[in-house]
Amino acid sequence: MSGQRIITMSKLMKTICDVFDKIARSLDCKISGKIIDCPFIGITSDSREIQPGFIFVAIKGLTYDGHDFISDALSRGAKGLIVSLEYSEIFQEVPIIKCKDTREALALGLKELYGRIPKRIIGVTGTNGKTTVTHLLWEILTKSEEKAGLIGTLGYMFEDRFYKNLPVTTPNAELLWKILSQMKEHEIETVAMEVSSHGLSQKRVWGVPFEVAIFTNLSQDHLDYHGDMESYLDAKCILFRNLPKSSLSIINSDDEVYDVVAQCVPGDMWTFGIHNSSADVIAEQIDTGIYGSRFKVKSPWGKFDIATELIGEFNIYNILASMTTSLALEYEAEIIIKAIEEFKAMKGRVQLVDLGQAFGVIIDYAHTPEALRNLLVTMRSITKGRVIVIFGAGGDRDKIKRPVMGRIATQFSDFAVITSDNPRSENPSNIIEMIEKGVVEDNWISITNRKEAINWAIKKARPGDMVVIAGKGHEDYQILRNRTIHFDDYEIAKSAIEELC
């Protein structure tokens, strides 16, 4: 009987030939090399992960070219190759698919490997707000008694378990499909997922069947990678262009690029806004302070009063995005409002450090020019005293935004402390010098050591002041040239306040 069972299982198992045939037909390309009809065990673009029965996909990246590792993959037992370059007879002992874009082939192979994933995936893209919107959605979904998952900057979560081990906001295709498959095994129905411009342009999410897409906003970021704002926007639009006609899109109608994004939408669309009176869902009579916000929402589904711990106009946009999505998907308004009002401020997202001191201290992830400006404008509107900001810029990233952030910090705060962020391979002093080129007021100082900068600002704070520590937010580390150290802005600020008390 056991022998019969093994035979039955082998008939159900996919083979390399099965998978190659589907990929070749989908991408309209041919199979060459020696046909090996062995079981399909796995597929990867990392030759180090190869095991006997795996397919190796050679991807040409920014730093490495996977084609250089084909021999290594074969030596580890690869039984199939997917490439984008021509190869001689040396690699003909296994079947080979040559296609224009091996990232697409990888996604198709992963789909064959993992199979079923949650039926509804909500993708959230934009420069700022992705993390807060996805967490708000997760809160609404779970309070609606729906089994929900979340993937993004802080990690991924399902069944109230949080996994803090994602290297980037949108994980690579291999990890993403594995996570989605794992969620399906746990009967997760809906996933709220942050979708970065890198993830879209590098096709990490290619083939993922998004049912809903949300656009938060667009401002300067990642120009070191995309080159210019037009290319950056085009990357964001990929999410919407690849949606099916049966999809739903939720768009911020106040954003300057609204028209461009809206033109990419193939299915139904709802809009939200504060200043655009033609938006479907509008926030009115806004009152925001250090301990929260109150406002009214006018929508096709009714009028609602909202009270939340979240502060600032930018967070009201985040609430509108999640609320519009949930209402359009026909979740109950009463549950949506309850979830929003019970939602707690997230670590590193306008996070208050309150030990009873006479001045305010805020930790925030604002690391783009627009996010920093929005944060400082909000703090100015709710602060009786001075606004003191501590900020820097990451190394090995968009250098164009450094002087812009210097201008914004000195223009919209009373005093700016320029310091180190995650310098990575760069000299922190060089980064600070580039920021200094943009300052427009004589109201700043540079202190390279971030801990010293935070301590200095907190000691200088007077009753009624607001100290804003921007750039790293939730991060509990600092990336230096040759090492990564533990560093938590909240912990440093808390310790500095305790020394004063």
C-alpha positions in Angstrom: 0.0 0.0 0.0 2.8 2.4 0.8 4.4 1.8 -2.6 1.1 2.5 -4.3 0.9 5.8 -2.4 4.3 6.9 -3.5 3.4 6.2 -7.1 0.2 8.2 -6.7 2.0 11.2 -5.2 4.7 11.2 -7.9 1.9 11.4 -10.6 0.6 14.6 -8.8 4.1 16.1 -8.5 5.0 18.7 -11.1 8.1 18.1 -13.2 10.7 20.4 -14.6 9.1 19.8 -18.1 5.7 20.8 -16.8 7.0 24.1 -15.4 9.2 24.9 -18.4 6.3 24.2 -20.8 4.0 26.7 -18.9 6.7 29.4 -18.6 7.7 29.0 -22.3 4.1 29.2 -23.5 3.3 32.2 -21.2 6.4 34.2 -22.3 6.3 33.0 -26.0 9.8 31.5 -25.9 11.4 28.2 -26.8 13.1 25.4 -24.7 16.5 24.2 -25.8 19.1 21.9 -24.2 18.6 18.4 -22.9 15.1 17.5 -21.7 15.2 16.1 -18.2 11.8 15.1 -16.8 12.6 15.1 -13.1 10.5 16.4 -10.2 10.2 20.2 -9.8 11.5 20.9 -6.3 12.1 24.6 -6.3 13.1 27.7 -8.3 15.5 30.5 -7.3 17.7 33.3 -8.6 20.3 32.7 -5.9 22.8 30.0 -6.9 23.6 29.4 -3.2 20.1 28.3 -2.6 20.1 25.6 -5.3 19.3 22.0 -4.4 19.0 19.0 -6.8 15.8 19.4 -8.7 15.8 23.3 -8.6 15.5 25.6 -11.6 18.1 28.4 -11.6 16.9 31.8 -13.0 19.8 34.1 -14.1 18.8 37.7 -13.4 21.0 40.6 -14.4 20.9 43.1 -11.5 22.5 46.4 -10.7 25.4 44.9 -8.8 25.6 41.2 -9.9 24.7 39.3 -13.1 23.1 36.0 -12.3 24.5 34.6 -15.6 27.9 34.6 -13.9 26.7 32.0 -11.4 25.3 29.4 -13.8 28.2 27.0 -13.4 27.9 27.2 -9.6 24.1 26.5 -9.9 24.7 23.5 -12.1 27.4 22.1 -9.7 24.8 22.3 -6.9 22.3 20.3 -8.8 20.2 22.7 -10.9 18.1 20.7 -13.4 16.9 23.7 -15.5 18.1 27.2 -16.5 16.2 30.3 -17.4 18.4 32.9 -19.0 18.3 36.1 -21.0 21.6 35.7 -22.8 22.8 33.2 -25.5 24.9 30.2 -24.2 27.1 27.7 -26.0 26.9 23.9 -25.7 28.6 24.0 -22.3 25.3 24.4 -20.5 23.2 22.2 -22.8 23.1 19.2 -20.4 19.9 20.7 -18.8 16.8 22.3 -20.4 17.2 26.0 -21.0 14.6 28.8 -21.5 15.9 32.0 -23.0 13.5 34.9 -22.5 13.6 38.7 -22.6 12.8 39.2 -18.9 13.9 36.4 -16.5 12.2 38.2 -13.6 8.8 37.4 -15.2 9.9 33.8 -15.7 10.9 33.6 -12.0 7.4 34.9 -11.0 5.7 32.3 -13.2 7.9 29.6 -11.7 7.1 30.7 -8.2 3.4 30.7 -9.0 3.8 27.0 -10.1 5.8 26.2 -6.9 3.6 27.8 -4.3 0.2 27.7 -6.0 -2.6 29.2 -3.9 -2.3 32.5 -2.2 -4.9 34.7 -0.4 -7.8 35.7 -2.7 -7.7 39.5 -2.1 -4.4 41.5 -2.1 -4.5 45.2 -1.5 -1.4 47.0 -2.8 -0.5 50.5 -1.3 2.0 52.6 -3.2 3.2 56.2 -2.9 6.1 58.1 -1.3 4.7 58.5 2.2 2.0 56.9 4.2 2.2 53.3 3.0 3.0 51.8 6.4 0.3 53.7 8.3 -2.4 52.9 5.6 -1.6 49.2 5.5 -1.7 49.0 9.3 -5.0 50.9 9.4 -6.4 48.5 6.9 -5.2 45.5 8.9 -6.9 47.0 12.0 -10.2 47.4 10.1 -10.1 43.9 8.6 -9.4 42.2 11.9 -12.1 44.2 13.7 -14.4 43.0 10.9 -13.5 39.4 12.0 -11.7 38.8 8.8 -8.4 36.8 8.8 -5.9 39.4 7.5 -2.2 39.6 6.7 0.1 42.5 6.3 3.5 43.0 4.5 5.6 46.1 4.6 8.4 48.2 6.0 8.1 46.9 9.6 7.8 43.3 8.6 4.9 41.0 8.0 2.1 39.9 10.2 -0.8 37.4 10.3 -2.8 35.7 13.1 -1.5 38.4 15.5 2.1 37.2 15.0 4.6 39.8 13.8 7.7 38.8 11.9 10.3 41.5 11.8 12.7 40.1 9.3 12.0 41.7 5.9 15.2 43.3 4.4 13.2 45.8 2.3 9.7 47.3 2.2 8.6 45.0 -0.7 10.5 41.7 -0.4 11.9 39.9 -3.5 9.7 37.6 -5.5 10.9 34.4 -3.9 10.3 35.6 -0.3 7.0 37.3 -1.2 5.4 34.3 -2.8 6.6 32.1 0.1 5.0 34.5 2.6 1.7 34.7 0.6 1.6 30.9 0.4 2.2 30.7 4.1 -0.6 33.1 4.8 -2.9 31.0 2.6 -2.0 27.9 4.6 -3.3 29.8 7.7 -6.5 30.7 5.9 -5.7 34.4 5.5 -8.3 36.0 3.3 -7.0 39.5 2.6 -3.5 41.0 2.6 -2.6 44.7 2.9 0.8 45.2 1.3 3.2 48.1 0.8 4.4 48.2 -2.8 7.5 50.2 -3.3 8.8 51.8 -6.5 11.8 49.5 -6.4 9.5 46.5 -6.0 7.5 47.5 -9.0 10.4 48.5 -11.3 12.3 45.3 -10.4 9.2 43.2 -10.9 9.2 41.7 -7.4 5.4 41.8 -7.5 5.0 40.9 -11.2 2.2 38.3 -11.4 0.8 39.0 -8.0 -3.0 39.3 -8.5 -3.8 42.6 -6.9 -7.5 43.2 -6.5 -7.2 46.7 -5.0 -4.5 49.4 -5.4 -4.1 52.6 -3.3 -2.1 55.7 -4.3 -1.2 57.9 -1.3 1.0 60.7 -2.8 4.2 61.4 -4.7 7.2 63.6 -3.7 10.9 63.5 -4.2 12.6 60.2 -3.1 14.8 57.4 -4.6 16.1 59.6 -7.5 19.5 57.9 -7.0 17.7 54.8 -8.5 15.0 56.2 -10.8 17.0 59.2 -12.1 14.1 61.7 -12.3 10.6 62.3 -11.0 9.0 61.2 -14.2 10.6 57.7 -14.0 9.8 57.5 -10.3 6.1 58.3 -11.0 6.1 55.8 -13.9 7.3 53.1 -11.6 4.4 53.8 -9.2 1.9 53.6 -12.1 3.0 50.1 -12.9 0.8 48.9 -10.1 -2.3 50.4 -11.7 -1.5 49.6 -15.3 -1.2 45.9 -14.4 -4.6 45.7 -12.6 -7.4 43.7 -14.1 -10.6 45.5 -15.3 -12.4 44.0 -12.3 -10.1 45.8 -9.9 -10.7 48.8 -7.5 -8.3 51.8 -7.3 -8.3 54.4 -4.5 -6.5 57.6 -5.4 -5.5 60.8 -3.5 -7.2 63.5 -5.7 -5.2 66.3 -3.9 -1.9 65.1 -5.2 -0.3 66.9 -8.1 0.1 63.7 -10.2 -3.5 62.6 -9.6 -4.5 62.9 -13.3 -1.5 60.8 -14.4 -2.3 58.0 -12.0 -6.0 58.1 -12.7 -5.4 57.6 -16.4 -3.6 54.3 -15.6 -6.7 52.9 -13.8 -8.4 50.1 -15.8 -11.3 49.4 -13.4 -13.4 51.2 -10.8 -12.0 54.2 -9.0 -12.8 56.2 -5.8 -11.0 59.3 -4.7 -10.3 60.9 -1.4 -9.0 64.4 -0.4 -9.1 67.4 1.8 -8.7 70.4 -0.6 -10.3 69.0 -3.7 -14.1 69.4 -3.4 -14.8 66.9 -6.2 -13.2 64.0 -4.3 -15.6 61.2 -3.4 -14.5 61.1 0.2 -13.6 64.4 1.8 -12.3 65.4 5.3 -13.7 68.7 6.7 -13.6 70.8 9.9 -10.2 69.4 10.8 -8.9 70.0 14.3 -5.5 68.5 15.1 -3.3 68.8 18.2 -0.5 67.1 20.0 -2.8 64.4 21.4 -4.9 63.6 18.3 -7.2 64.9 15.6 -11.0 65.4 15.1 -12.7 65.9 11.7 -15.8 65.1 9.7 -15.9 62.9 6.7 -18.4 63.3 3.8 -18.8 60.3 1.5 -21.2 58.5 -0.8 -21.7 56.1 2.1 -22.7 58.8 4.6 -21.3 61.4 6.9 -19.1 60.4 9.8 -17.4 62.1 12.8 -13.8 60.8 13.4 -11.7 61.2 16.5 -8.2 59.7 16.4 -4.8 59.6 18.3 -3.1 60.3 14.9 -2.0 63.9 14.4 -1.4 66.1 11.3 -3.0 66.5 7.9 -0.8 63.8 6.4 -2.3 61.3 8.8 -5.8 62.4 7.9 -4.9 61.5 4.3 -3.8 58.1 5.5 -7.1 57.6 7.4 -9.1 58.7 4.3 -7.2 56.2 2.1 -8.0 53.3 4.4 -11.5 54.4 5.1 -12.4 54.9 1.4 -11.0 51.5 0.5 -12.9 49.8 3.3 -16.2 51.5 2.5 -15.8 50.7 -1.2 -15.2 47.1 -0.3 -18.5 47.2 1.7 -17.2 46.8 5.2 -19.5 48.2 7.9 -19.0 51.9 8.6 -19.4 51.5 12.3 -16.6 48.9 12.5 -14.4 51.1 10.2 -14.8 54.1 12.5 -14.2 52.0 15.7 -11.0 50.6 14.2 -9.7 54.1 13.2 -10.6 55.6 16.6 -8.9 52.7 18.5 -5.8 52.7 16.3 -2.7 53.6 18.3 0.2 55.7 17.0 2.8 53.4 15.6 6.4 53.2 16.6 8.4 55.9 14.8 5.4 57.4 13.1 4.7 60.8 14.9 5.5 58.9 18.1 5.3 61.0 21.3 8.0 60.6 23.9 6.1 61.8 27.0 7.6 61.5 30.4 5.8 64.5 31.8 8.4 67.0 30.7 7.4 70.6 29.9 8.2 70.3 26.2 7.2 67.9 23.5 9.4 65.3 21.8 8.3 63.5 18.6 10.0 60.6 16.8 9.1 60.3 13.1 10.3 58.4 10.0 10.2 61.5 7.8 13.2 61.1 5.5 12.0 62.7 2.3 11.7 66.5 1.7 7.9 66.5 1.5 7.5 64.3 4.6 9.8 66.5 6.6 8.0 69.7 5.4 4.6 68.2 6.3 5.9 67.1 9.7 7.4 70.5 10.6 4.3 72.4 9.3 2.1 70.2 11.5 4.4 70.7 14.5 4.4 74.4 14.0 0.6 74.6 14.0 0.3 72.8 17.4 3.4 74.2 19.2 3.3 77.3 21.4 7.1 77.5 21.7 9.9 76.8 19.3 10.1 73.8 16.9 13.6 72.2 17.1 14.3 69.5 14.5 17.1 66.9 14.4 17.6 65.3 11.1 20.1 63.9 8.5 20.1 62.0 5.3 21.0 58.4 4.5 24.3 57.5 2.8 24.4 55.8 -0.6 21.0 57.2 -1.4 19.4 60.1 -3.3 22.0 62.9 -2.9 19.8 65.5 -4.7 17.4 65.7 -1.8 20.1 66.5 0.8 20.3 70.3 0.2 16.5 70.4 -0.3 16.0 68.9 3.2 18.5 71.5 4.6 16.4 74.3 3.1 13.1 72.8 4.4 14.5 72.2 7.9 15.8 75.7 8.4 12.8 77.3 6.7 10.0 75.5 8.6 11.7 75.1 12.1 13.0 77.6 14.6 16.2 75.7 14.9 17.7 72.7 13.0 20.3 70.2 14.2 21.9 68.5 11.2 23.3 65.1 12.2 24.1 61.6 10.9 21.4 59.2 9.8 22.5 55.9 8.3 25.7 56.9 6.6 26.4 53.5 5.2 29.6 53.6 3.1 29.8 57.4 3.0 31.6 59.8 5.4 28.9 61.3 7.6 30.6 64.7 7.5 30.4 64.7 3.6 26.6 64.1 3.8 26.2 66.9 6.4 28.1 69.3 4.1 25.7 68.6 1.3 22.7 69.2 3.5 24.3 72.5 4.7 24.4 73.8 1.1 20.7 74.1 1.2 20.2 76.0 4.5 18.4 79.4 4.1 18.5 80.7 7.6 21.2 81.2 10.3 19.3 78.9 12.7 21.2 75.6 12.6 24.1 73.7 13.9 25.7 70.4 12.8 26.6 67.7 15.3 27.8 64.5 13.5 27.1 62.1 16.4 23.4 61.4 16.4 23.2 60.6 20.1 25.0 63.8 21.0 22.7 65.8 18.6 19.5 64.4 20.3 20.9 65.1 23.8 22.0 68.6 22.8 18.5 69.5 21.4 16.6 68.1 24.4 18.8 70.0 26.8 18.2 73.2 24.9 14.4 72.7 24.9 12.3 75.1 26.9 8.7 74.8 28.2 6.3 74.8 25.3 8.9 73.8 22.7 8.7 70.8 20.4 11.7 68.6 19.6 11.3 66.7 16.4 13.6 63.8 15.8 13.2 62.9 12.1 14.6 60.3 9.6 14.9 57.0 11.3 11.5 56.5 13.0 11.0 52.8 13.9 14.6 51.8 13.1 16.5 50.4 16.0 19.9 50.4 14.3 22.4 52.6 12.6 24.3 51.5 9.5 27.9 52.6 9.5 30.6 51.9 7.0 31.6 48.4 8.2 29.1 47.6 10.8 25.5 48.0 12.0 25.0 49.1 15.6 21.9 49.2 17.9 20.5 52.7 17.8 16.9 53.7 18.7 15.9 57.4 18.6 13.2 56.7 21.2 15.5 55.1 23.7 18.1 58.0 23.3 15.4 60.6 23.7 13.9 58.9 26.7 17.2 58.7 28.4 18.0 62.3 27.7 14.7 63.4 29.2 15.2 61.3 32.3 18.5 63.0 32.9 16.7 66.3 33.1 14.0 65.1 35.5 
